[in-house]
Amino acid sequence: MQEKSKNKLELARGFRDFPPEEKILRDKILSEMKKVFEIYGFVPLETPIVERLDVMTLKSIFCEQSDVVSEIYTFKDQGGRELGLRYELTFQLARFVAMNPQLRMPFKRYQIGTVYRDGPIKAGRYREFYQCDVDIVGVPGVIADAEIISLLNFLFKCLNLEVNIEVNSRKLLNDVLDWVGIPKPLQESTIISLDKLKKIGKQGVLEELQVKGIDQKKIDCLLDLLCVSGNNLDKLNFIKKIIGDTPGINELNELFEYLSLYNVDFIFLPSLARGLAYYTGPIWEIFLKNENELNVSLAGGGRWDNMIGKYVGDEKINYPATGVGIGFEPIMELIKKRDGLSIKTTSQLFIVPINTQKECIKYVEYLRSQNINVSMDLLNRSTSKNVEYANALGIPFVGFIGVDELNSNKLKIKNMKTGEEKFVPLDEVKSFLNS
């Protein structure tokens, strides 16, 4: 009888390994992001991956129909306590601020870490992925919202990605829903449907709202108001003429003024909804200009003034907050496609001992003390095999050390790109590599 085949090794769906050439690029992009965040004066924060489930699903933070809650990975610890893997980083910031009332305001933090969602998998979307959050706590004015949008504008320019910055206000959406006459109990559900406009189109949203029992005339009026065309001010003024001078209209007028001072180009999109129920003011979303290349959000956020007070247990305590979650994974997909994965190692120099392996160790350690990334042959392979290995990994320089090099305190260094070879004194290797 034939032996039963062994189980095939597979990763869990939506989870990935990152080989060195990809991890090197990811770390490089993360480093560039951190640099931008710190240019804008933000400080890093780290929080745990596991949270109490009741903290993650605090009443009134999410609409019950939000997809986010249904996608939380949940489990119990040995004490029977219900826990979950964090699905985003904003609620953790709210919890942190609530637990640390001594924080100086404004508190400007950034955080980069893995989050988990048991949702559908497609290009640029996984079940474990990095999220990069930037938030300002303690500033009630829209100048803080404009500062976040300015940071995003600067970041995507640094990453050399052409994007559209779409802007709206949850206050305006609420004003429009009230004017149209959408019943209060159906307003959050309506906003969740509006948030799908790009995915399922106007007809798809119309059909969803019909199923929810909203009158056809109200649906038509709502979509006509929110799908208006024209430039930013034309669209805002059109809505203002219909519904009047409302808090949402005034908020957006002020935000437009600040974005002009920050020299940020943006698109006012009245139908932009952002499905999470905790947003209270300006909201925004970032898409690649060429959406045919990757039609997913690269970043999204907004103002969320009420969440921290709920964690404190006293909603009268005012903790205004605004911020953004940046989609590191779809950004990486774009940059991988554009730049490729050519760098396979962090080594600048690969040392090939020629019958001098033990003697080479002190040379290698000296070079490392000079902050040079150095690898050395550990297998006593032939010179040709070592050169082949270095070339396969893309190490830019190979240094050969035989008895003559030891006696003269020099390295024979080969530039792997040009093929040029040169004898370099040990104490000049760093400047030679840098040049």
C-alpha positions in Angstrom: 0.0 0.0 0.0 1.3 3.4 -0.9 2.3 5.6 2.0 -0.1 8.4 2.8 1.3 11.8 1.5 2.4 14.2 4.2 0.3 17.3 4.9 1.3 20.2 2.7 2.9 23.1 4.6 0.7 26.2 4.2 0.3 29.6 5.8 -3.1 30.6 7.3 -5.1 32.5 4.7 -4.4 36.3 4.7 -1.0 35.9 6.5 2.4 36.1 4.9 6.1 35.6 5.3 8.5 38.4 4.1 11.8 37.2 2.6 14.8 39.5 3.2 14.5 41.4 -0.1 11.0 42.4 0.8 11.6 43.0 4.5 14.5 45.3 3.6 12.2 47.5 1.4 9.4 47.5 4.0 11.8 48.7 6.7 13.1 51.4 4.4 9.6 52.7 3.7 8.7 52.5 7.4 11.8 54.5 8.2 10.8 57.2 5.7 7.3 57.4 7.2 8.7 57.8 10.7 11.0 60.6 9.5 8.0 62.5 8.1 5.9 61.9 11.3 8.8 63.3 13.4 9.3 66.3 11.0 5.7 67.2 11.9 6.5 66.9 15.7 4.8 63.6 16.5 6.1 61.1 19.1 6.0 57.3 19.0 3.6 55.1 21.1 3.4 51.3 21.4 0.4 49.4 22.7 -0.3 45.6 23.0 -1.7 43.4 20.2 -4.2 41.8 22.5 -7.0 43.8 24.2 -10.0 43.0 26.3 -13.0 42.5 24.0 -15.2 44.9 26.0 -12.6 47.6 25.5 -12.5 46.9 21.8 -16.3 47.0 21.3 -17.2 49.7 23.7 -20.9 50.6 23.3 -21.6 53.6 21.0 -18.2 53.7 19.4 -19.3 51.6 16.4 -22.6 51.2 14.6 -23.8 47.7 15.2 -23.8 47.1 11.4 -20.2 48.1 10.9 -18.1 45.4 9.2 -15.2 46.1 11.6 -16.8 44.5 14.7 -17.7 41.4 12.8 -14.1 41.0 11.6 -12.5 41.0 15.1 -10.4 37.8 15.9 -11.8 36.8 19.4 -10.7 34.2 21.9 -10.6 33.5 25.7 -7.6 33.3 28.0 -7.3 30.5 30.6 -9.3 32.6 33.1 -12.2 32.7 30.7 -11.8 36.4 29.9 -12.9 37.5 26.4 -10.1 39.0 24.4 -9.4 40.0 20.8 -6.6 40.9 18.4 -6.6 44.6 17.8 -8.3 45.5 14.5 -6.9 49.1 14.4 -4.9 51.5 16.5 -7.3 54.5 17.2 -9.3 52.9 20.0 -6.0 51.9 21.7 -4.9 55.6 21.7 -8.3 56.5 23.2 -7.8 53.9 25.9 -4.2 55.0 26.6 -5.2 58.7 26.9 -8.1 57.7 29.3 -5.7 55.7 31.4 -3.0 58.5 31.5 -4.9 61.8 32.3 -1.6 63.5 33.2 -0.6 63.7 29.5 0.4 67.2 28.3 -1.9 68.5 25.6 -1.8 68.6 22.7 -0.6 65.0 22.5 0.7 64.3 19.0 1.5 60.6 18.6 2.3 58.2 15.8 2.1 54.4 16.0 3.1 51.7 13.6 2.1 48.1 14.2 0.3 45.0 13.1 -3.5 44.8 13.2 -5.8 41.9 12.5 -9.1 41.6 10.6 -10.9 38.4 9.7 -12.3 39.9 6.5 -12.2 39.3 2.7 -8.8 39.0 1.0 -7.9 40.8 -2.2 -5.1 42.8 -3.8 -3.6 45.0 -1.1 -5.7 43.6 1.7 -4.7 40.9 4.2 -5.8 39.6 7.6 -2.6 40.6 9.3 -1.2 43.9 8.1 0.7 47.0 9.3 -1.1 50.1 10.1 0.4 53.5 10.6 -1.6 56.0 12.7 -1.0 59.7 13.3 -3.3 61.6 15.7 -3.5 64.8 17.6 -5.4 64.8 20.9 -6.4 68.1 22.7 -7.0 70.5 19.8 -10.7 71.3 19.1 -10.1 73.6 16.0 -9.9 72.3 12.4 -6.4 73.6 12.2 -5.4 70.2 13.7 -7.4 68.4 10.9 -5.6 70.5 8.4 -2.2 69.7 10.0 -2.9 66.0 9.6 -4.0 66.4 5.9 -0.8 68.5 5.3 1.3 65.7 6.7 -0.4 63.2 4.4 0.2 65.5 1.4 3.9 65.7 2.4 4.3 62.0 3.0 2.9 60.9 -0.4 5.2 63.4 -2.1 8.1 61.9 -0.3 7.0 58.4 -1.4 6.7 59.7 -4.9 3.0 58.6 -5.2 0.5 60.8 -6.9 -2.7 60.7 -4.9 -6.1 62.4 -4.6 -7.0 63.7 -1.1 -10.8 63.5 -0.7 -12.3 65.6 2.1 -15.8 65.8 3.7 -17.4 66.3 7.1 -19.6 64.0 9.2 -21.3 67.2 10.5 -22.3 68.0 6.9 -23.6 64.5 6.3 -25.7 64.7 9.4 -27.0 68.1 8.3 -28.0 66.7 4.9 -29.6 63.6 6.4 -31.6 65.8 8.8 -32.7 68.1 5.9 -33.7 65.2 3.7 -35.7 63.7 6.6 -33.8 60.4 7.1 -35.1 59.1 10.5 -32.4 59.3 13.3 -32.4 55.5 13.9 -31.5 54.9 10.3 -28.9 57.6 9.9 -25.8 55.6 10.9 -27.0 52.7 8.7 -27.5 55.1 5.8 -23.9 56.4 6.3 -22.5 52.9 6.1 -24.3 52.4 2.8 -23.1 55.8 1.5 -19.5 54.7 2.4 -19.8 51.9 -0.3 -20.6 54.4 -3.1 -17.2 53.8 -4.8 -17.5 50.0 -4.5 -21.1 49.3 -5.5 -22.0 52.5 -7.4 -25.0 54.9 -7.1 -27.5 52.1 -8.1 -26.1 49.7 -5.5 -26.4 52.3 -2.7 -29.9 53.1 -3.9 -30.9 49.5 -3.7 -29.4 49.1 -0.2 -31.3 52.1 1.1 -34.5 50.8 -0.4 -34.0 47.5 1.5 -33.5 49.5 4.7 -37.0 51.0 4.2 -36.1 54.6 3.2 -38.5 56.4 1.0 -37.5 56.6 -2.7 -38.0 60.4 -2.9 -35.7 60.8 0.1 -33.1 58.5 -1.5 -33.1 60.5 -4.7 -32.9 63.8 -2.9 -30.0 62.5 -0.8 -28.0 61.2 -3.7 -28.6 64.3 -5.8 -27.2 66.5 -3.0 -24.2 64.3 -2.2 -23.2 63.5 -5.8 -23.1 67.1 -7.0 -20.3 68.1 -9.4 -18.1 71.2 -9.8 -15.1 72.6 -8.0 -14.8 72.5 -4.2 -16.5 75.8 -3.5 -19.2 75.3 -6.1 -20.2 72.0 -4.5 -20.2 73.4 -1.0 -22.2 76.5 -2.1 -24.7 74.4 -4.0 -25.4 72.3 -0.8 -25.5 75.5 1.3 -28.2 77.0 -1.0 -30.4 73.9 -0.5 -30.0 73.2 3.3 -28.9 76.6 4.6 -26.0 77.8 6.8 -25.3 74.8 9.0 -22.5 73.7 11.4 -21.1 71.3 8.7 -21.0 74.0 6.0 -19.2 76.4 8.4 -16.7 73.7 9.5 -15.8 72.9 5.9 -15.4 76.6 4.9 -12.9 76.9 7.7 -11.1 73.7 6.8 -10.8 74.8 3.1 -9.2 78.1 4.3 -6.6 76.2 6.4 -5.8 73.7 3.6 -5.2 76.7 1.3 -2.7 78.1 3.8 -1.0 74.7 4.0 -0.9 74.7 0.2 -2.7 71.3 -0.1 -4.7 70.3 -3.2 -7.8 68.3 -2.3 -11.2 67.2 -3.6 -14.3 68.0 -1.7 -16.5 64.8 -1.9 -19.8 65.3 -0.2 -20.6 61.6 -0.5 -17.5 60.5 1.4 -18.8 58.9 4.6 -16.1 56.8 6.4 -18.1 53.9 7.9 -17.0 54.1 11.5 -19.5 55.7 13.8 -17.0 57.5 16.0 -16.2 60.3 13.5 -17.6 63.7 14.6 -16.2 66.3 12.1 -13.9 66.5 9.1 -13.1 63.2 7.4 -10.7 62.3 4.6 -9.5 59.5 2.4 -6.5 59.1 0.1 -6.6 57.2 -3.2 -4.1 56.8 -6.0 -4.8 59.2 -8.9 -4.6 56.2 -11.2 -7.2 54.1 -9.5 -7.0 51.5 -12.2 -3.6 50.5 -10.8 -4.9 49.9 -7.2 -8.4 50.9 -6.3 -8.2 50.8 -2.5 -7.8 53.5 0.1 -4.2 54.4 0.9 -5.1 56.3 4.1 -8.3 57.4 5.8 -9.3 59.3 9.0 -11.0 62.2 10.5 -12.1 63.9 13.8 -13.2 61.6 16.6 -14.0 64.0 19.6 -16.2 61.7 21.7 -14.4 58.4 22.0 -11.9 59.2 24.8 -14.6 60.5 27.1 -16.5 57.2 26.7 -13.4 55.3 27.9 -12.9 57.7 30.8 -16.6 57.0 31.7 -17.6 60.7 31.6 -18.5 62.0 28.1 -18.6 65.6 29.6 -14.8 65.5 29.8 -13.6 67.0 26.5 -10.8 65.2 24.7 -11.0 66.5 21.1 -9.0 64.3 18.8 -8.3 63.9 15.1 -6.1 61.6 13.1 -5.5 59.2 10.2 -4.8 55.5 9.6 -2.3 55.0 6.8 -2.6 51.7 4.7 1.0 50.5 4.7 0.2 47.3 2.8 -1.4 48.8 -0.3 1.4 51.4 -0.3 3.9 48.6 -0.3 2.1 46.9 -3.2 2.5 50.0 -5.3 6.2 50.6 -4.4 7.1 46.9 -5.0 5.5 47.1 -8.4 7.2 50.4 -9.2 10.7 49.8 -7.7 11.0 46.0 -7.6 12.9 44.0 -5.0 16.5 44.4 -6.1 18.2 44.7 -2.7 18.6 41.3 -1.1 21.0 42.1 1.7 22.0 44.8 4.1 25.8 44.0 3.7 28.0 46.6 2.1 31.1 44.4 2.0 31.7 40.7 1.8 35.1 39.5 3.1 36.7 36.5 1.3 39.5 35.0 3.4 42.1 33.2 1.3 43.5 30.6 3.7 43.3 33.3 6.4 39.8 32.7 8.0 40.9 33.0 11.7 43.2 36.0 11.0 40.4 37.8 9.1 38.1 37.9 12.2 40.0 40.9 13.7 39.8 42.7 10.4 36.0 42.1 10.1 35.5 43.2 13.7 37.4 46.4 13.1 35.4 47.2 10.1 32.1 46.6 12.0 33.4 49.0 14.7 33.5 51.6 11.9 29.7 51.0 11.3 30.3 49.2 8.1 27.8 46.4 7.3 30.2 43.4 6.8 29.7 39.7 6.1 32.4 37.1 5.9 32.7 33.7 4.3 32.0 31.2 7.1 32.2 28.0 4.9 35.8 28.1 3.6 34.5 28.1 0.0 36.6 28.8 -3.0 37.1 32.3 -4.2 34.9 31.8 -7.2 32.1 30.4 -5.1 32.3 33.3 -2.8 32.2 35.9 -5.6 29.2 34.1 -7.1 27.4 34.2 -3.7 28.1 37.9 -3.2 26.9 38.6 -6.7 23.7 36.6 -6.2 22.9 38.7 -3.1 23.8 42.0 -4.8 26.5 42.8 -2.2 28.2 45.8 -3.9 31.8 45.2 -2.7 33.9 42.1 -2.1 37.1 42.3 -0.1 39.9 39.6 -0.5 42.3 39.0 2.4 45.3 36.7 1.9 48.7 36.6 3.5 50.0 39.6 1.5 46.9 41.7 2.6 47.5 40.8 6.2 51.1 41.8 6.1 50.4 45.1 4.4 47.2 45.8 6.5 45.2 46.3 3.4 42.2 44.8 1.6 41.9 44.1 -2.1 38.4 45.4 -2.8 36.4 44.6 -5.9 33.5 46.8 -7.1 31.0 44.2 -8.2 29.2 46.6 -10.5 32.3 47.9 -12.4 34.6 44.9 -11.9 37.4 47.4 -10.8 39.8 46.1 -8.1 41.8 48.3 -5.7 44.1 47.8 -2.7 42.7 49.9 0.2 44.3 50.5 3.6 42.2 49.1 6.4 41.6 52.5 8.0 40.4 54.0 4.7 37.9 51.3 3.8 34.9 53.3 5.1 35.7 56.4 3.1 36.4 54.3 0.0 33.0 52.5 0.3 31.1 55.8 0.9 32.8 57.4 -2.1 
